[in-house]
């Protein structure tokens, strides 16, 4: 009798027959599948999103943010709308961070300012401020 790790079981349940991630990306793929059921996996997703522009993630072992929405759409979830929302937010965060850091994201997707959190116009500072006691 072979032992099946929970991530393997989850991958079998959530992946359709055409989902065959590269062997190098399998660990990250399976971790992303756990986002729906494991709070730590969701924190990992958002940590990756927030630090994407600051840290060097290996493209051979990590599914990049511009592929996260496609990933969410290709897999089966208990609550598909919620998972699209979660992956959409994470994608938006990661790609906005890349744009703010001066790196052009490969695919803008929802991070172009018209997505989940549109960019607001800058507020004009007040020009005539009075200093107390003056």
For each residue, the residues with C-beta under 8 A, 3 or more apart:
1:
2:
3:
4: 8 9
5: 8 9
6: 9 10
7: 10 11 30 31 33 34
8: 4 5 11 12 30
9: 4 5 6 12 13
10: 6 7 13 14 30 33 34 37
11: 7 8 14 15 29 30 33
12: 8 9 15
13: 9 10 76
14: 10 11 33 75 76 77
15: 11 12 19 33 75 76
16: 19 74 75 76
17:
18:
19: 15 16 74 75
20:
21: 25 26 29 63
22: 25 26 60
23: 26
24: 60 61
25: 21 22 28 29 60 61 62 63
26: 21 22 23 29 30
27: 30 31 61
28: 25 31 32 61 62 63
29: 11 21 25 26 32 33 63 71
30: 7 8 10 11 26 27 33 34
31: 7 27 28 34 35 41 44
32: 28 29 35 41 45 63 68 71
33: 7 10 11 14 15 29 30 36 75
34: 7 10 30 31 37 38 41
35: 31 32 38 41 42 45 83 86 87
36: 33 77 78 79 82 83
37: 10 34 41
38: 34 35 41 42
39: 42 43
40: 43 44
41: 31 32 34 35 37 38 44 45
42: 35 38 39 45 46 86
43: 39 40 46 47
44: 31 40 41 47 48
45: 32 35 41 42 48 49 86 87 90
46: 42 43 49 50 90 93
47: 43 44 50 51
48: 44 45 51 52 57 62 65 90 94
49: 45 46 52 65 89 90 91 93 94 97
50: 46 47 93 94 97
51: 47 48 54 55 97
52: 48 49 55 57 65 94 95 97 98
53: 94 97 98 100 101 103
54: 51 97 101
55: 51 52
56:
57: 48 52 61 62 64
58: 61 62
59: 62 64
60: 22 24 25
61: 24 25 27 28 57 58
62: 25 28 48 57 58 59
63: 21 25 28 29 32 67 68 71
64: 57 59 67 68 106
65: 48 49 52 68 90 91 94 95 98 105
66: 91 95 105 106 107 109
67: 63 64 70 71
68: 32 63 64 65 71 72 87 90 91 94
69: 72 73 84 87 88 91 109 110
70: 67 73 74
71: 29 32 63 67 68 74 75 87
72: 68 69 75 77 80 83 84 86 87 88
73: 69 70 84
74: 16 19 70 71
75: 14 15 16 19 33 71 72 83
76: 13 14 15 16 80
77: 14 36 72 80 82 83
78: 36
79: 36 82 83
80: 72 76 77 83 84
81: 84 85
82: 36 77 79 85 86
83: 35 36 72 75 77 79 80 86 87
84: 69 72 73 80 81 87 88
85: 81 82 88 89
86: 35 42 45 72 82 83 89 90
87: 35 45 68 69 71 72 83 84 90 91
88: 69 72 84 85 91 92 110 115 116
89: 49 85 86 92 93 116
90: 45 46 48 49 65 68 86 87 93 94
91: 49 65 66 68 69 87 88 94 95 109 110 111
92: 88 89 95 96 109 110 111 115 116 117
93: 46 49 50 89 90 96 97
94: 48 49 50 52 53 65 68 90 91 97 98 111
95: 52 65 66 91 92 98 99 105 107 108 109 110 111
96: 92 93 99 100 111 117
97: 49 50 51 52 53 54 93 94 100 101
98: 52 53 65 94 95 101 103 104 105 111
99: 95 96 102 103 104 105 111
100: 53 96 97
101: 53 54 97 98
102: 99
103: 53 98 99
104: 98 99
105: 65 66 95 98 99 108 109 111
106: 64 66
107: 66 95
108: 95 105 111 112
109: 66 69 91 92 95 105 112 115
110: 69 88 91 92 95 114 115 116
111: 91 92 94 95 96 98 99 105 108 115
112: 108 109 115
113: 118 119
114: 110 118
115: 88 92 109 110 111 112 118
116: 88 89 92 110
117: 92 96
118: 113 114 115
119: 113
120:
121:
122:
123:
124:
125:
126: 129
127:
128:
129: 126
130: 134
131: 134
132:
133:
134: 130 131
